[in-house]
Amino acid sequence: MKTLCKTSALFLTMSLFAMVACETIPDKNDECDTTKMIEPQSPVIYLKLFLDYDTLPGQSHYLYQATKATFSGTITKVYCSGKISTTFSFSPAYFLSEMDPYYIFNGFYLDQPYQFNFDNDLDYLLIQARIKAYFADGKIYESDELIRRFYYKNIQYDVNQMKKYLKLLMPEPVHWTEVTSK
């Protein structure tokens, strides 16, 4: 009987110690647990590019006058935990000097849609991109890299196009480097 009491007392002491220890060790994913969405979302998203009218890559070159511009980069899904999911790359070319200025300055869509699962408010999309602009006089300029993080709440809806999109303001002050081959 004495052994049973000692064993019970030891078991009770160890149980209490384990409960106290569990309370003092913080849960690493506590923030991710509290920001979990009630209902996961999987929207189809487009990137909508807005160019600044006054963007001046060179002394006498405005971006909207470029004969060709490539907008290249990647879009990566990152979970709340920091785990990286999928990465897609893009590199469409646009002939800005032939486009209606209304679309250049009021935003135009990249053709490729993307679909990602969001099950946490802290899941995000990381977009890294840059513009390379080619001009009629042979000059070529490249922008600094744009790096932006977008959460589910940043997804906008265009009622006219019936599309969900992420608004990319490019460039927001940017430094241009001449990369013309000489």
C-alpha positions in Angstrom: 0.0 0.0 0.0 2.9 2.3 0.8 4.4 1.7 -2.6 1.0 2.5 -4.2 0.8 5.8 -2.3 4.4 6.8 -3.3 3.6 5.9 -6.9 0.4 7.9 -6.9 2.1 10.9 -5.2 5.0 10.7 -7.8 2.5 10.5 -10.7 0.5 13.4 -9.3 3.7 15.5 -8.9 4.8 14.7 -12.4 1.4 15.5 -13.8 1.3 18.9 -12.1 4.9 19.7 -13.3 3.9 18.7 -16.9 0.8 21.0 -16.7 2.8 23.9 -15.4 5.6 23.3 -18.0 3.0 23.3 -20.8 1.6 26.6 -19.7 5.1 28.3 -19.6 6.2 27.1 -23.0 4.7 29.5 -25.6 3.2 28.0 -28.7 5.2 29.1 -31.7 2.2 29.1 -34.0 -0.1 30.9 -31.6 -0.3 33.9 -33.9 -1.2 31.7 -36.9 -3.8 29.9 -34.9 -5.6 33.1 -33.9 -5.5 34.5 -37.5 -6.9 31.4 -39.2 -9.7 32.2 -41.6 -13.2 30.7 -40.8 -13.6 29.7 -44.4 -10.5 29.3 -46.7 -10.5 31.3 -49.9 -9.0 30.5 -53.3 -9.5 33.6 -55.5 -8.4 33.9 -59.1 -6.1 37.0 -59.0 -4.7 39.2 -61.8 -1.9 41.7 -61.5 -2.9 45.2 -62.5 0.0 47.5 -63.3 -0.2 51.2 -62.9 2.6 53.4 -64.4 3.3 56.9 -63.3 2.9 59.5 -66.0 6.0 61.4 -64.8 8.3 58.4 -64.7 11.5 59.5 -66.3 14.0 56.7 -66.9 16.5 59.0 -68.7 17.1 62.7 -69.1 14.6 62.9 -72.0 12.8 59.5 -71.9 9.3 59.1 -70.4 8.2 55.6 -69.7 4.9 55.9 -71.6 7.0 56.7 -74.7 8.9 53.3 -74.6 8.6 51.4 -77.8 8.7 48.2 -75.7 8.7 47.5 -72.0 9.0 44.2 -70.2 7.6 43.7 -66.8 9.3 40.7 -65.3 9.3 39.1 -61.9 7.9 36.4 -59.7 4.8 35.9 -57.5 5.3 33.6 -54.5 2.8 32.3 -51.9 4.0 32.4 -48.3 2.0 30.8 -45.5 1.6 32.4 -42.1 4.2 30.0 -40.7 6.8 31.3 -43.2 6.7 28.2 -45.3 7.1 29.0 -49.0 4.6 27.4 -51.3 4.4 28.1 -55.0 6.4 30.6 -57.1 5.4 31.6 -60.6 7.4 33.8 -62.9 6.1 36.3 -65.5 7.7 38.5 -68.2 5.1 40.0 -70.5 6.1 42.7 -73.0 4.1 45.8 -73.8 4.4 48.3 -76.6 3.6 51.4 -74.4 4.1 54.0 -77.2 1.2 52.2 -79.0 -1.1 51.9 -76.0 -3.8 54.3 -75.1 -2.4 56.5 -72.3 -5.6 56.0 -70.4 -4.7 52.4 -69.8 -1.1 53.1 -69.0 -2.0 55.5 -66.2 -5.2 54.0 -65.0 -3.9 50.4 -64.9 -3.8 47.5 -67.2 -4.0 43.8 -66.5 -1.2 41.3 -67.0 -2.8 38.5 -69.0 -1.9 35.6 -66.7 -4.3 34.9 -63.8 -3.1 33.2 -60.6 -4.9 31.2 -58.0 -3.7 30.7 -54.5 -5.3 29.2 -51.4 -5.6 31.5 -48.4 -6.5 29.9 -45.1 -5.0 32.5 -42.8 -5.2 36.3 -42.6 -1.3 36.4 -42.4 -0.7 34.3 -45.5 0.7 36.6 -48.2 1.9 36.9 -51.8 5.3 38.2 -52.3 5.8 40.0 -55.7 9.3 40.9 -56.9 9.4 42.6 -60.3 11.2 45.2 -62.5 10.6 47.1 -65.7 13.0 47.2 -68.6 12.1 50.0 -71.1 13.4 50.2 -74.7 13.2 53.5 -76.6 13.2 54.4 -80.3 16.7 56.0 -80.0 18.2 52.7 -78.9 18.4 53.6 -75.2 17.4 50.9 -72.7 16.7 51.5 -69.0 16.0 49.1 -66.2 14.2 50.0 -62.9 15.1 49.0 -59.4 13.3 45.9 -58.2 9.8 46.4 -56.8 9.2 44.2 -53.8 5.7 44.1 -52.3 3.8 41.9 -49.9 0.1 41.4 -50.4 -2.3 39.8 -47.9 -5.8 38.5 -48.7 -7.3 41.8 -47.5 -5.3 43.7 -50.2 -7.1 41.9 -53.1 -9.4 44.3 -54.9 -12.3 43.8 -57.1 -12.9 45.5 -60.5 -16.7 45.6 -61.0 -16.3 46.6 -64.7 -14.0 43.7 -65.6 -15.4 41.3 -62.9 -11.8 40.4 -61.8 -10.0 40.3 -58.6 -6.6 41.9 -58.7 -3.6 43.2 -56.9 -2.7 46.8 -57.6 0.9 47.3 -58.5 2.1 50.9 -58.6 5.2 50.9 -60.6 7.4 52.6 -60.0 6.9 54.2 -56.6 9.9 56.3 -56.6 12.3 54.3 -58.5 15.9 54.6 -59.6 16.6 53.8 -63.3 19.8 52.5 -64.7 20.8 52.8 -68.3 21.6 49.3 -69.5 22.1 50.1 -73.2 24.8 48.0 -74.9 27.5 50.2 -76.3 
